[in-house]
Amino acid sequence: MELEFTGKTVLITGGARGIGYASATLFAQAGASVALADINGDLARASAARLTEETGARTVGIQADVTSESDVASMVERVRAELASVDVFVSSAAILDDKLFLESQPKDWRRMIDVCMFGPMLCLHALLPHMVERKYGRVVCLASDSARLGQARLSYYAAAKAGVIAFVKSIAQEVGKSGVTLNVVSPGATNTELRQEREAHMRDQMGDEKYQRRVATVLKMYPTGRIGEPADIASAICFLASEQAGWITGQVLSVNGGFAMP
């Protein structure tokens, strides 16, 4: 099945690297114009230039903090001005933490909820009115299987992502008749730069021998024998954003190598 996005404009938050950039590549290869938004503006612009060089697509890189109402409003206006109205929105911006709940502080929870839950809410509040008016839109938000199952040391990350799932399902009910669909992709462990940074920190804390035992234990939990790659998740995102998925809304698709089968 070949997906086609010619004439579509795609906005991806957290798009400068990882799952966001892998998704951008697939969209661009399928004919879309792509806006990459990231809190790191230099990286967003560099990634947009790289994407144009690799695919020939029209792109723009935008500095945007998804927790800032003014940044989000400016981001949306700039995409419309430089590309076109947004047809597809992918919410991929996230942060990770690695603490037991009792070792964390309220400031940790607030930052996590601001980025991972409040950020998608701000973005959709800015984007949905025009999608509803045009009677077309595709929204895919990233969650996590930790939100569906719980996971030690990721308690408030899991909580924020669980909020995203409930939010998407609720809004899908509100706007379904308008032709706008909203879905969630829920990855298992994925070899992104964000995860690599977290793993490097854990290796430093645990020592190499103990860390390698942990890696072996993690891999045993995946029937496929490996963790995911960004391209694995990107394929699911692009499908849910496609015309072929037009009758799918309010759903959660786990892409996790069999780690969990809820």
C-alpha positions in Angstrom: 0.0 0.0 0.0 1.5 3.3 -1.1 0.6 6.4 0.9 0.2 9.7 -0.9 0.5 13.1 0.6 1.0 15.3 -2.4 -0.5 18.7 -1.8 -0.7 18.2 2.0 1.0 20.3 4.6 2.3 18.4 7.7 3.4 20.1 11.0 5.4 18.0 13.4 6.4 19.2 16.9 9.5 17.6 18.2 10.3 17.2 14.5 14.0 18.0 14.5 15.1 14.4 15.4 14.0 11.0 16.5 10.5 9.8 15.7 9.5 13.2 14.5 12.2 13.5 11.9 11.7 9.9 10.8 8.0 10.7 10.2 8.9 13.9 8.4 11.1 11.9 6.0 8.2 9.5 5.1 5.8 12.4 4.6 8.2 14.3 2.5 9.0 11.2 0.3 5.2 10.9 -0.2 4.9 14.4 -1.5 4.0 16.5 1.5 5.4 19.9 2.5 6.7 19.6 6.1 7.2 22.0 9.0 9.6 20.9 11.7 9.0 22.6 15.0 11.4 22.1 17.9 12.4 24.0 21.1 15.9 23.9 19.6 15.5 26.4 16.7 18.9 25.8 15.2 18.4 22.1 15.1 14.9 22.6 13.6 16.3 24.8 10.8 19.2 22.4 10.1 16.9 19.4 10.1 14.5 21.2 7.7 17.4 22.0 5.3 18.6 18.4 5.5 15.1 17.1 4.7 14.8 19.3 1.7 18.2 18.2 0.5 17.3 14.5 1.0 13.8 14.6 -0.5 13.4 17.8 -2.4 10.3 18.7 -0.3 9.3 22.2 0.7 10.1 22.5 4.4 10.5 25.1 7.1 12.2 24.8 10.5 10.6 26.7 13.4 11.7 27.3 16.9 8.7 26.7 19.2 8.2 25.9 22.8 4.9 23.9 22.9 4.3 25.0 26.5 4.1 28.7 25.3 0.8 29.9 24.0 2.5 32.7 22.0 5.0 30.3 20.5 2.3 27.9 19.4 0.2 30.7 17.9 3.3 32.1 16.0 4.2 28.5 14.9 0.8 27.9 13.3 0.8 31.3 11.6 4.2 30.8 10.2 3.4 27.4 8.7 0.3 29.0 7.0 2.4 31.9 5.7 5.3 29.9 4.4 3.7 26.6 3.4 -0.1 26.4 3.7 -2.9 25.5 6.2 -2.0 22.5 8.2 -3.6 19.2 7.0 -1.7 16.8 9.2 -0.4 17.5 12.8 1.9 15.1 14.5 2.5 15.8 18.2 6.0 14.3 19.0 7.6 16.8 21.3 8.4 15.1 24.6 10.8 15.0 27.5 11.9 12.0 29.6 12.9 11.6 33.2 14.3 8.7 35.2 13.4 8.9 38.8 11.4 7.0 41.4 8.3 9.0 42.2 9.5 9.5 45.8 12.7 10.9 44.6 11.0 13.4 42.3 9.6 16.9 43.1 6.5 18.8 42.0 8.6 20.9 39.6 9.5 17.6 37.8 5.8 16.7 37.4 4.8 20.2 36.2 7.5 20.3 33.5 6.5 16.8 32.3 2.8 17.6 32.2 3.5 21.0 30.6 5.5 19.4 27.7 3.8 16.1 27.2 0.1 16.9 27.9 -0.4 20.7 28.0 1.7 21.1 24.9 -0.5 18.9 22.6 -3.6 20.6 24.1 -2.3 24.1 23.2 -1.3 23.0 19.7 -4.7 21.4 19.0 -6.6 24.4 20.4 -4.8 26.5 17.8 -5.0 24.0 14.9 -8.4 22.4 15.2 -10.7 25.4 14.4 -9.3 25.7 10.9 -9.3 21.9 10.3 -13.0 21.8 11.4 -13.8 24.8 9.2 -12.2 23.1 6.2 -13.8 19.7 7.1 -10.5 17.9 6.9 -7.6 17.1 9.3 -5.5 14.3 10.5 -4.0 14.4 14.0 -1.6 11.8 15.5 -0.3 12.2 19.0 2.5 10.1 20.5 1.9 8.4 23.8 3.7 5.5 25.4 2.9 2.0 26.5 4.0 3.1 29.9 0.7 5.1 29.9 -1.3 1.9 29.3 0.5 -0.4 31.7 2.4 1.8 34.1 6.2 1.7 34.4 8.5 2.1 37.4 10.7 5.3 37.2 8.4 6.8 34.6 5.4 7.5 36.8 4.7 11.1 35.9 5.7 10.6 32.2 3.2 7.7 32.1 0.6 9.9 33.8 1.1 12.7 31.3 0.9 10.3 28.3 -2.2 8.6 29.7 -3.7 12.1 29.8 -2.9 12.5 26.1 -4.8 9.2 25.3 -7.9 10.3 27.2 -7.7 13.8 25.6 -7.4 12.5 22.0 -10.3 10.0 22.5 -12.5 12.8 23.9 -11.8 15.3 21.1 -12.2 12.6 18.5 -15.8 12.3 19.7 -16.3 16.1 19.5 -15.0 16.7 16.0 -15.7 13.4 14.2 -18.5 14.7 12.1 -16.3 17.4 10.7 -14.0 15.0 8.9 -11.1 15.5 11.3 -9.6 12.3 12.8 -7.4 12.0 15.9 -5.5 9.0 16.9 -2.6 7.9 19.2 0.5 5.9 18.4 1.9 4.3 21.5 5.5 3.2 21.1 7.5 0.7 23.1 11.2 1.4 23.8 12.5 3.2 20.7 16.1 4.0 19.8 15.7 7.7 19.6 18.3 10.3 20.6 16.2 11.1 23.7 16.4 7.5 24.8 20.1 7.3 24.0 20.7 10.2 26.3 18.7 8.6 29.1 20.5 5.3 28.6 23.9 7.0 28.7 22.9 8.6 32.0 21.9 5.2 33.4 25.1 3.6 32.2 27.1 6.3 34.1 25.0 5.7 37.2 25.0 1.9 37.1 28.4 1.0 35.7 28.9 -0.9 32.4 28.5 -4.4 33.7 25.3 -3.9 35.5 24.0 -1.8 32.7 24.7 -4.5 30.1 22.7 -7.0 32.3 19.8 -4.5 32.3 20.0 -4.3 28.5 19.8 -8.1 28.1 16.8 -8.2 30.5 15.0 -5.5 28.5 15.5 -7.3 25.2 14.1 -10.5 26.7 10.8 -8.6 27.2 10.5 -8.1 23.4 9.3 -11.1 21.4 10.9 -9.5 18.3 14.3 -9.5 20.0 15.0 -5.8 19.6 13.8 -2.4 20.6 12.1 -0.2 18.0 13.7 2.2 15.6 12.2 5.6 14.8 11.2 4.4 11.3 9.1 1.6 12.9 7.0 4.2 14.6 7.0 6.6 11.7 5.3 4.1 9.4 2.3 3.8 11.8 2.1 7.6 12.1 2.0 8.1 8.4 -0.7 5.4 7.9 -3.0 7.0 10.5 -2.5 10.3 8.8 -3.3 8.9 5.3 -6.6 8.8 3.3 -6.6 5.0 3.8 -7.2 5.6 7.5 -10.1 8.0 7.1 -12.5 5.8 9.1 -10.1 5.3 12.0 -10.4 7.8 14.9 -10.1 7.8 18.6 -7.9 4.8 18.6 -4.5 3.8 20.2 -2.1 1.8 18.1 0.7 0.2 20.1 3.9 -0.2 18.1 6.1 -2.2 20.5 7.6 -5.4 19.1 5.1 -7.4 21.2 6.3 -5.9 24.5 2.7 -5.5 25.6 -0.5 -6.8 24.1 -3.2 -4.8 25.9 
